[in-house]
Amino acid sequence: MEMSDELLLAEKYDTPLYVTDAGKIRERYGKLKGAFDRIYYSCKANTNIAILKMLRKEGSFADAVSVGEVLACLRAGFPEDRIMFTGTGVRNDELAFLAEKGVMINIDSCSELERLCNLAKKPLSLSFRLNPGVGAGHSEKTITGNKNSKFGMEEEALKRAVNMAMQKGHEIKALHCHIGSGILSEEPFIRAAEILENTASSFKEQISFEFLDVGGGFGVPYKEDERELDIPSLANALCRIIKEPIAIEPGRYVVADSTVLLTRVNTIKSNGGRNFAQVDAGFNTLIRPAMYGSYHKVRLVGDSIGRRKKLYDIVGPLCESGDFLALDREMPELREGDLLAIENAGAYGYSMSSNYNSRPKAAEVMIEDGRDRLIRERESYEDLFSKEVL
Ligand SMILES: Cc1ncc(COP(=O)(O)O)c(C=O)c1O
């Protein structure tokens, strides 16, 4: 996308605005498709239905973690048998919905399976989530595979669950683990795959799994000095360990770099020797910097000729001191009215946004074949109050 396009898009749709390049998603998906047997796009990273539709057409399966995400996938046209549900702490009414729909359910606990068996009226299609005791991720908060995390089952509990499912006559399709999010080295994936394969082979007399699912967590570089994961090399390493077909559940890898968040500077001020550029996107629009301390590249859109470099805290409009997009960032001298592009905003951007401080959520635009189209309207103030009971 040209910078001039970004200026025009900001004029046309206003800011803050998520702008997604469809071609980049196809390119990323293509890299994975060539390397693994089955891809469940983990839609929590970005649930926009236009994006889901596009990935369905590319041949992707979908991984959903809530009834809402299952409904989004169904709306995007995914058939039930191409959706896997990987929830945790799932309620009985949610289990009843999933059983009735017939999506594959990735069992997270013996309790979940018992409750599911009691309410299911037909045989279920099941996968089982192992807690491999191996965790990794870009932040403590995104590590899920470590021993003391709430996710999955230790081997003994998993064996009890599998035996229970067999006795009840349900279809056992897969074993699964997901160790965390934002991982840029092969080593933790390899360790987890060894444990997953060991567990699978302990069932070899009883079950032949359709596939083993090594989860998502494939990281992307956010900083200049971070290196891309080598997908063919990782896939080869995993193939050497796992005998069954391999499924993955990537979210971030597919969508992160497809999207920029456009936001406009409305106030320049300084306090205590710090320069603040205040923009119209805060952690209500992109929570990653405030929540995980994540780094996103920030680019001035348009001409920076003649502007000397200065350090800025790029902060939002929320009434919280923790409301920032970037700290101590060297930028060309910023002016009120400047447009900034926050890079790599496609994963866990809109999907983690909120209405905090009673602010309507941003709009989303997709660029495809050189054309822009709105894929989610900006919320209105009316939308904010539409569920209030007066
Ligand atoms: C079970 C499961 N699968 C897949 C993912 C996707 O992770 P990522 O976006 O890092 O690929 C997550 C995210 O935390 C997850 O919890």
The ligand as an SDF file (V2000), in Angstrom:
LIG
                    3D

 16 16  0  0  0  0  0  0  0  0999 V2000
   -5.6350  -23.2240   21.6840 C   0  0  0  0  0  0  0  0  0  0  0  0
   -5.0290  -22.1460   20.8720 C   0  0  0  0  0  0  0  0  0  0  0  0
   -4.7430  -22.4020   19.5840 N   0  0  0  0  0  0  0  0  0  0  0  0
   -4.1850  -21.4630   18.7860 C   0  0  0  0  0  0  0  0  0  0  0  0
   -3.8900  -20.1990   19.2680 C   0  0  0  0  0  0  0  0  0  0  0  0
   -3.2810  -19.1990   18.3330 C   0  0  0  0  0  0  0  0  0  0  0  0
   -2.0860  -18.7080   18.7680 O   0  0  0  0  0  0  0  0  0  0  0  0
   -1.2260  -17.7720   17.8030 P   0  0  0  0  0  0  0  0  0  0  0  0
   -2.0760  -16.6260   17.4200 O   0  0  0  0  0  0  0  0  0  0  0  0
   -0.0720  -17.3860   18.6180 O   0  0  0  0  0  0  0  0  0  0  0  0
   -0.8460  -18.6130   16.6270 O   0  0  0  0  0  0  0  0  0  0  0  0
   -4.1560  -19.8900   20.6150 C   0  0  0  0  0  0  0  0  0  0  0  0
   -3.8070  -18.5630   21.1550 C   0  0  0  0  0  0  0  0  0  0  0  0
   -3.4750  -18.3660   22.2700 O   0  0  0  0  0  0  0  0  0  0  0  0
   -4.7460  -20.8840   21.4350 C   0  0  0  0  0  0  0  0  0  0  0  0
   -5.0330  -20.6360   22.7180 O   0  0  0  0  0  0  0  0  0  0  0  0
  1  2  1  0
  2  3  1  0
  2 15  2  0
  3  4  2  0
  4  5  1  0
  5  6  1  0
  5 12  2  0
  6  7  1  0
  7  8  1  0
  8  9  2  0
  8 10  1  0
  8 11  1  0
 12 13  1  0
 12 15  1  0
 13 14  2  0
 15 16  1  0
M  END
$$$$
